[in-house]
Amino acid sequence: MNYSQLMSSNIIENKDMPIWIESIKDLNFEGYISINNKVPIPIADMSSIYKQDNPVELLDEEGNEIGLIYYCTNNEVDALNEWKFIAYLYEVEEQNFMDNEYEFQKSYLLLREEYFIDYMSDFFHTAPIWGNFSHKDVFPAPYKKNLTQINVVRDLEYHTPVHQDNSLRALKQPYAFERYLKLYHHMELLFDKDLVEKITNLKDDFTELGILLKSFDDSESKRLISVMNDRCSNIDGICKCLNLVDNYKDIAKKIFFDFGKGSDPLGKDYSLLEKILLEQGGFNEQNCKKHLGNKANNRESFERFIIKLSAYWIYRIRCSIAHNKIGEYILNHSEEEFVAEFGETLINAVVLQVLKKK
């Protein structure tokens, strides 16, 4: 209720109220009010780090308690303590006042009135950084795919316990950006596992060991290619995923070409991508042979090219998600559809092949 509604509700020093209300004050700032010298400030979103069954003390820089954070749910009104009852008075609609039960729409910071001005000027907007909660609107909802069917896949295995852990953690990620990184970790870890096995097999042959290590240098895409070369056999299936980029050419141009790297299998030539996508079937053996010359002049070179291109695109998307720095294209929330519909589809198709039993 707002200030005028509260004042007309006859709740000050009313013995019939479950909580004794001594004062109600209009703070003349964006509708905020003080009740019993406590200001209820709604919390729009809270991090999952909060256990949410006990109040959390809010302390100032000197360690003084300036308020309490309450995670509010469904409660019997008569069972509310003073802090929650004040939040209830602020949130409840006038027509529902003093119903037996009430389901809170938001959680609340109950701030002591003397800290209100300082809090609003210095801490309100930065709460997501220092407090892991937000007073503003919740971050836009995650992009949802319109899935109508799921295909089972035979002969998959977790190559390490970490792969299983990554799969389960990916399930908990609501946004495509974080899920993508978990899928990427599958491939990243497999390279390390493969490298250890190769080194073990070399025993004391340091010359071959040097050649092996030198072959990868610091190139992340080469590492992905190594993992895919040994495991990816359904190249045409990967091509179908590559063709989905036709729906997101503007973003693809920025990530793969404008902010691209020297290892681009298309040679940073965006016109080649456009030519291939204009052909019926997009990325397939015939069209790649037509436009790429010696890079795809037979089946073997075509498959090598598709693996290189897939690895490069997978890596570039990963960089645009993981790196927030000058020199990288930084994906924002409005571009999550690109990650969910194209990036995630591509990397998932590859992961399903690299996690096959050997």
ChimeraX attribute file (.defattr): number of C-alpha atoms within 10 A of each C-alpha:
attribute: neighborCount
match mode: 1-to-1
recipient: residues
	/A:1	19
	/A:2	16
	/A:3	20
	/A:4	9
	/A:5	12
	/A:6	18
	/A:7	14
	/A:8	9
	/A:9	13
	/A:10	10
	/A:11	18
	/A:12	18
	/A:13	12
	/A:14	13
	/A:15	10
	/A:16	8
	/A:17	13
	/A:18	15
	/A:19	20
	/A:20	15
	/A:21	17
	/A:22	12
	/A:23	14
	/A:24	18
	/A:25	17
	/A:26	14
	/A:27	15
	/A:28	9
	/A:29	9
	/A:30	7
	/A:31	10
	/A:32	17
	/A:33	23
	/A:34	22
	/A:35	27
	/A:36	18
	/A:37	16
	/A:38	26
	/A:39	27
	/A:40	29
	/A:41	23
	/A:42	20
	/A:43	22
	/A:44	16
	/A:45	17
	/A:46	18
	/A:47	12
	/A:48	9
	/A:49	8
	/A:50	13
	/A:51	10
	/A:52	16
	/A:53	10
	/A:54	11
	/A:55	17
	/A:56	15
	/A:57	15
	/A:58	16
	/A:59	12
	/A:60	12
	/A:61	6
	/A:62	6
	/A:63	8
	/A:64	10
	/A:65	13
	/A:66	19
	/A:67	22
	/A:68	21
	/A:69	23
	/A:70	22
	/A:71	20
	/A:72	19
	/A:73	14
	/A:74	10
	/A:75	15
	/A:76	13
	/A:77	19
	/A:78	14
	/A:79	13
	/A:80	15
	/A:81	11
	/A:82	16
	/A:83	23
	/A:84	24
	/A:85	20
	/A:86	21
	/A:87	26
	/A:88	24
	/A:89	20
	/A:90	23
	/A:91	19
	/A:92	18
	/A:93	13
	/A:94	14
	/A:95	8
	/A:96	11
	/A:97	16
	/A:98	17
	/A:99	11
	/A:100	11
	/A:101	14
	/A:102	16
	/A:103	13
	/A:104	17
	/A:105	15
	/A:106	18
	/A:107	22
	/A:108	26
	/A:109	25
	/A:110	25
	/A:111	22
	/A:112	18
	/A:113	20
	/A:114	12
	/A:115	14
	/A:116	18
	/A:117	12
	/A:118	10
	/A:119	16
	/A:120	13
	/A:121	9
	/A:122	10
	/A:123	14
	/A:124	15
	/A:125	13
	/A:126	14
	/A:127	16
	/A:128	16
	/A:129	10
	/A:130	8
	/A:131	12
	/A:132	14
	/A:133	20
	/A:134	20
	/A:135	20
	/A:136	14
	/A:137	9
	/A:138	12
	/A:139	10
	/A:140	8
	/A:141	9
	/A:142	15
	/A:143	18
	/A:144	13
	/A:145	9
	/A:146	7
	/A:147	6
	/A:148	5
	/A:149	6
	/A:150	6
	/A:151	5
	/A:152	5
	/A:153	9
	/A:154	9
	/A:155	10
	/A:156	14
	/A:157	14
	/A:158	15
	/A:159	17
	/A:160	12
	/A:161	8
	/A:162	13
	/A:163	20
	/A:164	14
	/A:165	12
	/A:166	18
	/A:167	16
	/A:168	12
	/A:169	13
	/A:170	18
	/A:171	10
	/A:172	10
	/A:173	14
	/A:174	13
	/A:175	17
	/A:176	23
	/A:177	26
	/A:178	17
	/A:179	21
	/A:180	23
	/A:181	19
	/A:182	21
	/A:183	20
	/A:184	21
	/A:185	17
	/A:186	22
	/A:187	23
	/A:188	15
	/A:189	16
	/A:190	21
	/A:191	20
	/A:192	13
	/A:193	14
	/A:194	14
	/A:195	17
	/A:196	11
	/A:197	11
	/A:198	13
	/A:199	16
	/A:200	11
	/A:201	11
	/A:202	13
	/A:203	10
	/A:204	10
	/A:205	10
	/A:206	11
	/A:207	9
	/A:208	13
	/A:209	17
	/A:210	10
	/A:211	10
	/A:212	15
	/A:213	12
	/A:214	10
	/A:215	12
	/A:216	14
	/A:217	10
	/A:218	10
	/A:219	10
	/A:220	16
	/A:221	21
	/A:222	19
	/A:223	21
	/A:224	22
	/A:225	22
	/A:226	20
	/A:227	24
	/A:228	23
	/A:229	15
	/A:230	11
	/A:231	18
	/A:232	21
	/A:233	15
	/A:234	12
	/A:235	16
	/A:236	14
	/A:237	13
	/A:238	23
	/A:239	20
	/A:240	17
	/A:241	21
	/A:242	22
	/A:243	17
	/A:244	19
	/A:245	20
	/A:246	16
	/A:247	12
	/A:248	15
	/A:249	17
	/A:250	10
	/A:251	16
	/A:252	22
	/A:253	17
	/A:254	14
	/A:255	21
	/A:256	24
	/A:257	18
	/A:258	16
	/A:259	16
	/A:260	20
	/A:261	14
	/A:262	9
	/A:263	14
	/A:264	18
	/A:265	19
	/A:266	19
	/A:267	12
	/A:268	18
	/A:269	14
	/A:270	15
	/A:271	10
	/A:272	15
	/A:273	20
	/A:274	13
	/A:275	14
	/A:276	22
	/A:277	20
	/A:278	13
	/A:279	13
	/A:280	10
	/A:281	14
	/A:282	21
	/A:283	24
	/A:284	23
	/A:285	21
	/A:286	18
	/A:287	18
	/A:288	24
	/A:289	19
	/A:290	13
	/A:291	15
	/A:292	16
	/A:293	11
	/A:294	12
	/A:295	18
	/A:296	22
	/A:297	16
	/A:298	14
	/A:299	12
	/A:300	11
	/A:301	15
	/A:302	23
	/A:303	22
	/A:304	17
	/A:305	18
	/A:306	23
	/A:307	25
	/A:308	23
	/A:309	19
	/A:310	24
	/A:311	25
	/A:312	24
	/A:313	23
	/A:314	21
	/A:315	19
	/A:316	24
	/A:317	25
	/A:318	18
	/A:319	18
	/A:320	20
	/A:321	20
	/A:322	15
	/A:323	14
	/A:324	12
	/A:325	10
	/A:326	7
	/A:327	11
	/A:328	18
	/A:329	21
	/A:330	19
	/A:331	20
	/A:332	10
	/A:333	16
	/A:334	9
	/A:335	14
	/A:336	18
	/A:337	18
	/A:338	23
	/A:339	23
	/A:340	20
	/A:341	20
	/A:342	21
	/A:343	23
	/A:344	23
	/A:345	19
	/A:346	25
	/A:347	25
	/A:348	17
	/A:349	16
	/A:350	28
	/A:351	20
	/A:352	17
	/A:353	19
	/A:354	23
	/A:355	19
	/A:356	16
	/A:357	12
	/A:358	10
